[in-house]
Amino acid sequence: MHFLPPAIEAYAQSHSEDEPALLAQLRRDTHLQHIQPRMLSGHFQGRLLSLISKIVRPKTILEIGTYTGYSALCLAEGLAQDGVLHTIEVNPELRKIQEKYISLSDYQDRIVLHTADALTLIPQLDLEIDLVFIDAEKKNYTAYLEAVLPKMKSGGVLLVDNVLWTGKVVEPLDPKDKTTEALLSFNQYMKNHARLSTVLMPLRDGLTLSLVK
């Protein structure tokens, strides 16, 4: 869901950095070949992810939720010279398209694909993480945060997608809607966390940006 008027969003996108050709092709292939293409970060958010990564210049990025690899390729644009991006996706059926587009990119030797359950894998990763992007199972967001935060040093950056959940976070809560309930709890947890300075931005479906203290 987009919360800005379409004309304003179109204007903002048209006055932002152009979408790289490889990512435009990946976006088209995702829409043609895969279900739920709205899960893709897309041009506007992808350029923001790229810019934030370029500002941070991370040596180590961890992405939770690869999908078809669009956001991983955006984030990789800002890697430090010897930097590595680890990205985790639980669905093995997406591995083929991930490998295809990563192999066509300039980052094929700097992106590590993990097909695994993130909460099982993260404790096994011996990493000091500079930048984290969370965009996976919404009910696990708090658990993902608690898994990655001990591996992040002061000055690290956290990005979390879909935190407005098509506006459901400001609607009367359906008692059966456990996903929205989990996101409401997570958003409050992020705001109050002693180690985080947080801003929730109404970009696309909501994007949270946090600085680790």
Secondary structure, 3 states (H helix, E strand, C coil): CCCCCHHHHHHHHHCCCCCCHHHHHHHHHHHHHCCCHHHCCHHHHHHHHHHHHHHHCCCEEEEECCCCCHHHHHHHCCCCCCCEEEEEECCHHHHHHHHHHHHHCCCCCCEEEEECCHHHHHHHCCCCEEEEEECCCHHHHHHHHHHHHHHEEEEEEEEEECCCHHHHHHCCCCCCCHHHHHHHHHHHHHHHCCCEEEEEECCCCCEEEEEEC
